[in-house]
Every structure is written in structure tokens, then in C-alpha cells.
Amino acid sequence: MKGKRGDTVGRFSDRVRDYVKYRPGYPPEMLELFRREMGLRPEHVVADIGSGTGFSSRLFLENGNRVFGVEPNDAMRAAGEEFLSGFPNFTSVKGTSDATTLADASCDFVIAAQAFHWFEPEATRHEWRRILKPGGWAALIWNERQLATTPFLAEYEDLLLRYANDYTKVRHENIDETKLTAFFQSAFQKAVFPNSQTLDLDGLTGRVLSSSYMPTAEDPRFSSMNNDLASLVAKHGENGNIELLYDTTIYYSLL
């Protein structure tokens, strides 16, 4: 995804396997929001920008929508094509947020899930307005991990801060209301739904490795990090499992 942070397209190329297995999906309440508040119907066309491995696209495909998954990273795009191979309404596209290659006024909805913080907002807004039909909706979606609502989550956040490379620079929480207002250039709505994952130690390790800012298995810090993860699960887990809690947050507006 091309943007002001430089070349971000390749950040996840070596994380794809863990991303597919260990990233959380999206709650069904999110689709109900699109139906109730934005009038989503099965005949609508959705562009999923930064579609990655296909988690967000699948929700709309299951609703009967035609979905264009626009993803610049070759490895992520290939994983998404495999994940969604059973949906004939899915079209995989190599493109970026500000150069989707989609036709003018071809989409009813444009979404970005776990991706907007990588985009260059002004160029992205111009491109999305080009591909949206008049009266089309834009929605920005994140699974926001709760940072301190349980003792485990607080200690897990401390671990990430201790071992991460550029976590504080690239985290999506850096997108604030001012930046969202500048992007939408009109009043926007916000909805939040609870979401969660239950993981064992292998799953938690995979979840950590799916993040582009964390050390890989080749990093000399990995062994120490893995030991600390095991200690967290031993301390806070139940039957070897722990729960990651999220808020699935959607910002949406006509664009």
C-alpha cells in the first residue's frame, strides 16, 4: 500500500501464513450495520481496498455482493485468492488505495479494513470518489485490540512495546478524529462492536508474528520473546488458552 510512510507494500510478505491463521475476523453485527445504516443490498458492488488475505471481503461475499479485492502485496493477494476461491463474485485486483485500476463510478461501497493507516489520505480520497457511484459509501474498519481491560492484556501490551520495532509509529490508533474529518470532509458516523479470539500459546505466537513490527523467528530476540509469551499464558491462561479482546470499530460516511 503506497503512502507517506514510504514503501509499505512488502511489510507483510513474510507474515502471510501467520496472518491467515491467526488474525481475527469480523463480527456479524458489522454486516448488519451496513444493511441498516447504509442500505447494503446483495446487488451492490463493494471495493475492498487493501483486501489482504480476504477476511473482510468474505463477509460481503457471503451477503451475495460482488467484491473487488484490491491488494498491492503479491503474497497477500495470492493468499486472498486462495481463501476466497469458492466465491465466483470475487475479483482479485493488483492495485493501491490511490490507483485501484477500477472503472469510474463502478462501486456502491468502498471499504478498508486494517489498512487505511497505510494510505496517503488525500490521493486515496480522490481515487475513492472516482470509483464510487453518486451516493456511494466509504467505510474504514479496524479490529482494535483492548490494551488494558484485563491483567493479561495489559502485560501483553507491555511485551509488544518491549520487543517491537516500529510499533508506536505504525499502529492504527495514530489515525485520530482530525485525520478522519480531513479524509471524509463531512460528518461521519462511528460504530463499535465487541470481538474476541481464544488462542493457545502457538496461536498467540502466530498472532504476534502476523504483525509487521514484531521480531521474526530469525531475530535474536525471538527466543526471549517466546519465553515471555509462554510465561504470560502460564500466568493468565485457562486450560492453556487466553482471550484477546477487541473492539471492531467502523467509521463511515457518504463520500
SVG drawing of the C-alpha trace seen along z (x, -y; Angstrom):
<svg xmlns="http://www.w3.org/2000/svg" viewBox="-32 -19 52 46">
<polyline fill="none" stroke="black" stroke-width="0.4" points="0.0,0.0 1.6,-3.1 1.7,-6.0 3.5,-8.7 5.4,-6.1 7.4,-5.0 7.3,-1.5 4.9,0.3 3.7,2.8 6.2,5.5 5.9,5.3 3.7,8.4 5.2,10.6 6.9,12.9 3.9,12.8 1.2,14.2 0.9,17.7 0.5,16.4 -1.8,13.6 -4.2,16.1 -4.2,18.4 -4.2,16.0 -5.7,12.7 -9.3,12.1 -12.2,12.0 -15.1,9.5 -18.4,9.9 -21.7,10.4 -23.0,7.3 -20.8,5.3 -22.7,6.5 -26.0,5.7 -24.7,2.1 -24.1,1.9 -27.6,3.1 -29.3,1.0 -27.4,-2.3 -26.0,-2.3 -28.7,-0.3 -26.4,2.5 -28.1,5.0 -26.8,8.1 -26.8,6.4 -24.3,3.7 -20.7,3.8 -18.0,3.5 -14.4,2.5 -12.2,3.8 -9.0,1.7 -6.0,3.4 -8.0,6.6 -5.0,8.7 -5.9,12.3 -9.6,11.7 -11.2,11.7 -13.2,8.5 -14.1,9.4 -15.6,12.7 -18.3,11.0 -19.7,9.2 -19.3,12.2 -21.4,14.2 -24.0,11.5 -24.1,12.0 -22.2,8.9 -19.7,8.7 -16.4,7.7 -13.2,6.3 -10.3,7.1 -7.6,4.5 -4.2,5.5 -0.7,4.5 1.2,7.2 1.6,10.2 1.9,12.8 -1.1,11.3 -3.1,11.1 -2.4,14.8 -3.5,15.9 -6.7,13.9 -7.3,15.6 -6.9,19.0 -9.0,18.2 -11.9,16.9 -11.6,19.3 -15.1,20.6 -16.7,17.3 -17.3,16.6 -18.3,13.0 -14.7,12.2 -12.3,10.4 -8.7,10.0 -7.0,6.8 -3.4,5.7 -3.7,2.0 -3.2,-0.5 -5.5,-2.8 -4.8,-5.7 -4.6,-3.7 -7.1,-0.9 -7.4,-0.4 -11.2,-0.1 -13.6,-1.9 -15.2,-5.2 -18.4,-5.0 -18.2,-1.2 -18.8,-0.7 -21.5,-1.3 -19.3,-0.8 -15.5,-1.3 -14.1,0.2 -10.7,0.5 -10.2,3.0 -7.0,2.8 -5.4,0.8 -6.3,-2.9 -3.4,-3.9 -1.0,-2.8 -2.7,-5.0 -1.9,-8.6 -5.3,-10.1 -5.7,-12.9 -4.8,-10.8 -6.9,-7.9 -10.0,-10.1 -9.7,-11.4 -9.5,-7.8 -12.3,-6.5 -14.6,-9.4 -13.7,-8.4 -14.7,-4.8 -17.8,-5.3 -21.2,-5.8 -23.0,-9.0 -24.3,-8.5 -21.7,-5.8 -20.4,-5.0 -16.9,-4.7 -16.1,-2.8 -12.9,-2.4 -12.7,0.6 -10.3,1.8 -10.2,4.6 -8.8,2.5 -7.2,4.7 -8.1,3.7 -4.9,2.7 -5.6,2.9 -9.1,4.2 -7.7,7.4 -4.3,8.1 -3.3,10.3 -4.0,7.6 -2.0,5.0 1.0,7.3 0.7,8.4 0.8,4.7 3.9,4.2 5.5,7.2 4.7,5.8 6.2,2.4 9.3,4.1 10.1,6.2 8.5,4.3 10.5,2.5 8.3,-0.5 5.0,0.4 4.3,-3.1 4.8,-4.7 2.6,-2.4 -0.2,-1.5 -3.6,-2.4 -4.6,-4.4 -2.5,-7.2 -5.5,-7.9 -7.5,-10.4 -10.7,-12.3 -8.9,-15.2 -7.4,-13.0 -10.7,-11.2 -12.6,-14.5 -10.0,-15.6 -10.5,-12.4 -14.3,-12.3 -14.7,-16.1 -18.1,-15.7 -19.8,-14.4 -19.1,-10.7 -20.6,-8.1 -18.9,-5.6 -20.0,-2.2 -18.2,0.3 -18.9,4.0 -17.2,6.5 -14.9,9.1 -12.5,11.7 -10.1,14.5 -9.3,17.5 -5.7,18.8 -3.3,21.3 0.5,20.5 1.1,21.5 -1.8,19.3 -0.6,16.3 2.9,16.7 1.4,16.8 -0.7,13.7 2.4,11.9 4.3,13.0 1.5,11.8 2.3,8.2 4.9,6.5 6.6,4.7 7.4,7.8 10.6,9.9 10.6,12.9 11.9,16.4 15.3,15.4 15.7,12.4 18.0,13.0 15.3,11.5 12.7,14.1 13.7,16.8 13.4,14.4 10.1,13.0 8.7,16.6 9.7,17.4 7.9,14.3 4.8,15.2 4.8,18.7 5.1,17.1 2.1,14.9 -0.1,17.8 1.0,19.9 0.2,17.0 -3.1,15.9 -4.4,18.8 -7.2,21.2 -6.6,24.7 -3.7,23.3 -5.8,20.7 -6.0,16.9 -8.5,14.5 -7.7,11.4 -10.4,8.8 -11.1,6.4 -13.4,3.5 -14.4,3.7 -14.7,0.0 -16.2,-1.3 -16.1,-4.9 -18.5,-5.5 -19.9,-8.3 -21.2,-9.1 -18.2,-10.2"/>
</svg>
